């Protein structure tokens, strides 16, 4: 019996004055799958950048480069590339600051083939080269979620419940990673949403939900919109613990402005009639308790882990006191050192840190978590 042909996969990357990063991302893709079809869309509209991109990519096997007439934004650039490969069974979106690790695509395809109703899958993403800091799961923005987050920033009990829910999802990912590392069979973890930084998408699913990205989104929230349409179309999303990638993310100052521009498009499209948006606006006007003043933690210090947690603990680090987004560190033993890679990624912004037991039953007799804040 002849083996069936491998499904057609097209990887899509978008360049905007980042030729060196693009080249490294492409090389990592080709190291994983040497004959992978790769399209790079250059949004830079700059002659010198275009030349530098070609030079940087000369170290890689040939890829298709599409030169945009203007900066199309991330979503439109991906749409253009996908339209060039209508026959592809899967589109693999990869950010320039991502480096895939060996076996990543094979693991993602294995999950897709085993679960035909998955419309999108993503690997574990590590912030650091040592693969110790993992990005927390993505949460799909909803009107109810906006209201809950506004309340949680002003009421201590709501804040505790909110961050407990965030921590439960983070704990699930860390435990799945540990199980996989120990050789256990780990199924893909269902997710509410997936980040567009690196995600494998099923073309069949996209065709049923109106296509890849809504062209109204220049950058940010296009992946939230896509995930919401996938969910409403009956397609699942999952994190694959045995697929791995590095995501060398940094918190640039320009990102907040772009997100603020995209948010109204998303919420007006999907939640304009929701009463939760009105309640969230009311909550945002209220004053009162906004997060406890946690003890400061210097990167030169270490922390002692409570005895009952020493068989396994979880550290969450986030630029937001609601811990979304965050990076996660799992460990064991008596001593907790500050992960310097997280400090470099946030580029001097305040960080909130929470330590809690990796095994929920170990919390008995102790506070459910220990909090600190670090401010430059």
C-alpha positions as CSV (number, residue, x, y, z in Angstrom):
1,X,0.0,0.0,0.0
2,X,1.3,3.4,-1.0
3,X,1.7,6.0,1.8
4,X,-0.6,8.9,1.6
5,X,0.9,12.2,0.6
6,X,1.7,14.7,3.3
7,X,-0.8,17.5,3.6
8,X,0.1,20.8,1.9
9,X,1.3,23.4,4.4
10,X,2.2,27.0,3.6
11,X,4.1,29.0,6.3
12,X,3.4,32.7,6.2
13,X,5.6,35.4,7.8
14,X,5.2,39.2,7.6
15,X,8.2,41.5,7.6
16,X,8.2,45.1,8.7
17,X,11.8,46.4,8.9
18,X,12.9,43.1,10.6
19,X,14.8,41.3,7.9
20,X,17.3,39.7,10.4
21,X,14.6,38.3,12.5
22,X,12.7,37.0,9.5
23,X,15.7,35.2,8.2
24,X,16.3,33.5,11.5
25,X,12.6,32.5,11.7
26,X,12.8,31.1,8.1
27,X,15.9,29.1,8.9
28,X,14.3,27.6,11.9
29,X,11.3,26.6,9.8
30,X,13.5,25.0,7.2
31,X,15.5,23.2,9.8
32,X,12.3,21.6,11.0
33,X,10.9,20.9,7.5
34,X,13.5,21.4,4.8
35,X,11.0,21.4,1.9
36,X,8.4,23.6,3.6
37,X,6.5,26.1,1.3
38,X,7.2,29.6,2.8
39,X,5.9,33.0,1.9
40,X,7.3,36.2,3.3
41,X,5.2,39.4,2.8
42,X,7.4,42.5,3.0
43,X,5.3,45.4,4.4
44,X,8.2,47.8,4.7
45,X,7.8,49.7,1.4
46,X,11.5,50.6,1.6
47,X,14.1,49.9,-1.0
48,X,17.0,49.3,1.4
49,X,14.9,47.0,3.6
50,X,13.8,45.0,0.6
51,X,17.4,44.5,-0.4
52,X,18.5,43.7,3.1
53,X,15.7,41.1,3.3
54,X,16.8,39.4,0.1
55,X,20.4,39.3,1.4
56,X,19.3,37.9,4.7
57,X,17.2,35.2,3.1
58,X,20.1,34.2,0.8
59,X,21.3,32.0,3.6
60,X,18.1,30.1,3.5
61,X,16.6,27.8,0.9
62,X,14.5,29.7,-1.7
63,X,11.2,31.2,-0.3
64,X,8.5,33.3,-2.0
65,X,8.7,37.0,-1.2
66,X,5.7,39.2,-1.8
67,X,6.5,43.0,-1.8
68,X,3.5,44.9,-0.6
69,X,2.7,48.3,-2.3
70,X,2.2,49.7,1.2
71,X,2.1,48.6,4.8
72,X,-0.9,46.3,4.7
73,X,-0.8,45.4,8.3
74,X,-0.5,41.9,9.7
75,X,-3.9,40.5,8.8
76,X,-4.1,41.8,5.2
77,X,-0.6,40.6,4.5
78,X,-1.5,37.1,5.7
79,X,-4.7,37.1,3.6
80,X,-2.7,38.0,0.5
81,X,-0.2,35.2,1.1
82,X,-2.9,32.7,1.8
83,X,-4.7,33.7,-1.4
84,X,-1.5,32.8,-3.3
85,X,-1.9,29.2,-2.1
86,X,-5.6,28.3,-2.3
87,X,-4.7,24.6,-2.5
88,X,-2.9,24.4,0.9
89,X,-4.6,22.2,3.4
90,X,-3.0,24.3,6.3
91,X,-1.6,27.7,6.8
92,X,1.1,28.1,9.4
93,X,1.4,31.7,10.7
94,X,4.7,32.5,12.2
95,X,5.9,35.8,13.7
96,X,9.4,37.1,13.0
97,X,10.4,36.7,16.6
98,X,9.5,33.0,16.7
99,X,12.0,30.1,16.3
100,X,10.4,26.7,15.9
101,X,12.1,23.8,17.5
102,X,12.6,20.4,15.8
103,X,9.5,18.3,15.3
104,X,7.1,21.3,15.8
105,X,5.2,21.0,12.6
106,X,4.9,17.2,12.7
107,X,3.5,17.4,16.2
108,X,0.9,20.1,15.1
109,X,-0.1,18.0,12.1
110,X,-0.4,14.9,14.2
111,X,-2.9,16.7,16.5
112,X,-4.9,18.0,13.5
113,X,-5.1,14.6,11.9
114,X,-6.2,12.9,15.1
115,X,-8.8,15.6,15.8
116,X,-10.6,16.6,12.6
117,X,-12.8,19.2,14.3
118,X,-9.7,21.2,15.4
119,X,-9.5,24.4,13.3
120,X,-6.4,25.7,14.9
121,X,-3.5,24.4,17.0
122,X,-0.4,26.0,18.5
123,X,2.8,24.8,20.2
124,X,4.1,25.6,23.7
125,X,5.9,28.9,23.4
126,X,9.0,29.6,25.5
127,X,10.3,33.1,26.2
128,X,13.9,32.0,26.8
129,X,16.5,29.9,25.1
130,X,16.7,27.6,28.0
131,X,13.0,26.7,27.5
132,X,12.0,27.3,31.1
133,X,9.6,30.3,30.8
134,X,6.4,29.3,29.1
135,X,3.7,31.8,27.8
136,X,0.4,31.4,29.6
137,X,-2.7,30.3,27.6
138,X,-4.5,33.0,25.6
139,X,-8.0,34.1,26.7
140,X,-10.6,35.2,24.1
141,X,-11.8,38.7,24.8
142,X,-15.6,38.9,25.6
143,X,-17.9,41.6,26.9
144,X,-18.4,39.6,30.1
145,X,-14.7,39.3,30.5
146,X,-14.2,43.1,30.1
147,X,-16.7,43.7,32.9
148,X,-15.1,41.0,35.1
149,X,-11.7,42.5,34.6
150,X,-12.9,46.0,35.5
151,X,-14.5,44.8,38.7
152,X,-11.5,42.7,39.5
153,X,-9.3,45.8,39.4
154,X,-11.4,47.4,42.1
155,X,-12.7,44.7,44.4
156,X,-10.2,42.4,46.3
157,X,-12.5,39.3,46.2
158,X,-13.2,39.6,42.5
159,X,-9.5,40.1,41.9
160,X,-8.8,36.9,43.9
161,X,-11.4,34.9,41.9
162,X,-10.2,36.2,38.6
163,X,-6.5,35.5,39.2
164,X,-7.4,32.1,40.6
165,X,-9.1,31.2,37.3
166,X,-6.1,32.5,35.4
167,X,-3.8,30.4,37.6
168,X,-5.8,27.2,37.1
169,X,-5.4,27.4,33.3
170,X,-1.6,28.1,33.7
171,X,-1.3,25.2,36.0
172,X,-3.0,22.9,33.5
173,X,-0.4,23.8,30.8
174,X,2.6,23.4,33.1
175,X,1.4,20.0,34.3
176,X,0.8,18.9,30.7
177,X,4.3,19.9,29.8
178,X,5.8,18.0,32.8
179,X,3.8,14.9,31.9
180,X,5.0,15.0,28.4
181,X,8.6,15.5,29.5
182,X,8.2,12.4,31.7
183,X,7.1,10.4,28.7
184,X,3.4,10.3,29.4
185,X,0.9,10.5,26.5
186,X,-0.6,14.0,26.6
187,X,-3.6,15.0,24.5
188,X,-3.9,18.4,23.0
189,X,-5.3,20.9,25.5
190,X,-8.5,22.6,24.4
191,X,-8.2,26.4,24.4
192,X,-10.5,29.4,24.4
193,X,-8.2,31.2,22.0
194,X,-4.8,31.0,20.4
195,X,-2.2,33.7,19.8
196,X,-1.5,34.6,16.2
197,X,2.2,34.6,16.9
198,X,2.5,30.9,15.8
199,X,-0.6,29.0,14.9
200,X,-1.5,26.3,12.4
201,X,-4.9,26.8,10.7
202,X,-7.0,24.4,8.8
203,X,-8.1,25.8,5.5
204,X,-11.4,23.9,5.6
205,X,-12.3,25.6,8.8
206,X,-11.4,29.1,7.4
207,X,-13.5,28.5,4.4
208,X,-16.5,27.8,6.6
209,X,-16.1,30.9,8.8
210,X,-15.6,33.6,6.2
211,X,-11.9,33.4,5.6
212,X,-8.7,34.1,7.4
213,X,-8.5,37.6,8.9
214,X,-11.1,40.4,8.8
215,X,-9.4,43.2,6.7
216,X,-10.6,45.9,9.1
217,X,-7.9,44.9,11.6
218,X,-4.6,46.5,10.8
219,X,-2.8,44.8,13.7
220,X,-3.9,43.1,17.0
221,X,-7.3,41.6,17.8
222,X,-7.4,40.0,14.3
223,X,-6.5,36.7,16.0
224,X,-9.2,37.2,18.7
225,X,-11.7,37.8,16.0
226,X,-10.6,34.7,14.1
227,X,-10.8,32.5,17.3
228,X,-14.3,33.8,18.1
229,X,-15.4,32.9,14.5
230,X,-13.9,29.5,14.8
231,X,-15.7,28.8,18.1
232,X,-19.0,30.1,16.7
233,X,-18.5,27.9,13.6
234,X,-18.1,24.8,15.8
235,X,-14.3,24.4,15.4
236,X,-12.0,23.7,18.3
237,X,-8.6,25.1,19.2
238,X,-5.9,23.4,21.1
239,X,-2.4,23.8,22.6
240,X,-0.1,20.8,21.7
241,X,2.3,20.2,24.6
242,X,4.6,18.1,22.5
243,X,5.1,20.8,20.0
244,X,7.6,23.5,21.0
245,X,8.8,27.0,19.8
246,X,10.7,29.9,21.1
247,X,8.9,33.3,21.1
248,X,11.4,36.0,21.7
249,X,8.8,38.5,22.7
250,X,9.4,42.0,24.0
251,X,6.9,44.6,25.2
252,X,7.4,47.5,22.8
253,X,5.8,50.8,23.7
254,X,4.0,51.1,20.3
255,X,1.9,47.9,20.9
256,X,-0.5,49.5,23.4
257,X,-1.6,52.2,20.9
258,X,-2.2,49.7,18.1
259,X,-4.2,47.5,20.5
260,X,-6.3,50.4,21.6
261,X,-7.1,51.2,17.9
262,X,-8.1,47.6,17.2
263,X,-10.2,46.9,20.3
264,X,-13.2,49.0,19.4
265,X,-13.5,47.2,16.0
266,X,-13.6,43.9,17.7
267,X,-16.0,44.8,20.5
268,X,-18.3,46.8,18.3
269,X,-18.5,43.9,15.8
270,X,-19.2,41.2,18.3
271,X,-20.6,42.7,21.4
272,X,-22.2,46.1,20.5
273,X,-25.5,45.0,22.0
274,X,-24.1,43.4,25.1
275,X,-25.2,44.8,28.4
276,X,-21.9,43.7,29.9
277,X,-20.1,46.5,27.9
278,X,-22.3,49.1,29.5
279,X,-21.7,47.6,32.9
280,X,-17.9,47.5,32.2
281,X,-18.0,51.2,31.4
282,X,-19.8,51.9,34.6
283,X,-17.3,49.9,36.6
284,X,-14.4,51.7,35.0
285,X,-15.7,55.0,36.4
286,X,-15.6,53.7,40.0
287,X,-12.8,54.3,42.4
288,X,-11.6,52.2,45.3
289,X,-9.3,49.3,45.9
290,X,-7.0,48.8,42.9
291,X,-4.6,45.9,43.8
292,X,-2.7,45.5,47.0
293,X,0.7,47.1,47.3
294,X,2.7,43.9,47.2
295,X,6.3,43.8,48.6
296,X,8.9,44.7,46.2
297,X,11.2,42.0,44.9
298,X,14.6,42.9,43.5
299,X,16.2,40.7,40.8
300,X,19.3,40.4,43.0
301,X,17.3,38.6,45.7
302,X,15.9,35.1,46.0
303,X,12.7,33.9,47.7
304,X,12.2,30.9,50.0
305,X,9.5,28.5,49.0
306,X,7.0,27.3,51.7
307,X,7.8,23.8,52.8
308,X,4.5,22.3,51.6
309,X,5.1,23.7,48.1
310,X,8.7,22.4,47.6
311,X,7.8,19.3,45.7
312,X,6.4,21.6,43.0
313,X,5.6,25.3,42.6
314,X,4.5,27.7,39.9
315,X,5.7,31.3,39.3
316,X,3.6,33.6,37.2
317,X,5.1,36.9,35.9
318,X,3.1,39.5,34.2
319,X,3.2,43.2,33.4
320,X,-0.5,43.2,34.5
321,X,-1.7,42.6,38.1
322,X,-4.5,40.4,36.6
323,X,-1.7,38.1,35.2
324,X,-2.9,38.3,31.6
325,X,-0.6,37.9,29.7
326,X,2.1,36.1,31.8
327,X,5.0,33.8,31.5
328,X,5.2,30.7,33.7
329,X,8.0,29.0,35.5
330,X,7.6,25.6,37.2
331,X,10.1,24.4,39.7
332,X,10.8,22.4,42.9
333,X,12.9,22.9,46.0
334,X,13.5,25.6,48.6
335,X,14.8,28.5,46.5
336,X,13.3,30.7,43.9
337,X,15.5,32.9,41.8
338,X,14.3,35.8,39.7
339,X,14.1,34.9,36.0
340,X,16.1,37.6,34.3
341,X,14.8,36.8,30.8
342,X,11.4,38.0,31.9
343,X,12.8,41.3,33.1
344,X,14.5,41.9,29.8
345,X,11.3,41.2,27.8
346,X,9.2,43.8,29.6
347,X,11.9,46.5,29.1
348,X,11.6,48.2,32.4
349,X,7.9,48.0,32.9
350,X,6.5,47.0,36.3
351,X,6.1,43.2,36.9
352,X,3.8,41.3,39.2
353,X,4.9,38.0,40.4
354,X,2.8,35.2,42.1
355,X,4.1,32.0,43.6
356,X,1.7,29.2,44.2
357,X,1.8,25.4,44.5
358,X,1.9,23.5,41.3
359,X,-0.3,20.8,43.0
360,X,-3.5,22.4,44.3
361,X,-3.6,20.0,47.3
362,X,-0.3,21.5,48.6
363,X,-2.0,24.8,49.4
364,X,-3.5,23.4,52.6
365,X,-2.5,25.4,55.7
366,X,-1.0,28.3,53.6
367,X,-2.1,31.3,51.8
368,X,-3.2,30.2,48.3
369,X,-0.4,32.3,46.8
370,X,2.4,34.8,47.6
371,X,2.6,38.0,45.6
372,X,5.4,40.5,44.9
373,X,6.0,43.4,42.6
374,X,9.1,44.6,40.9
375,X,9.4,48.2,39.6
376,X,12.4,49.7,37.9
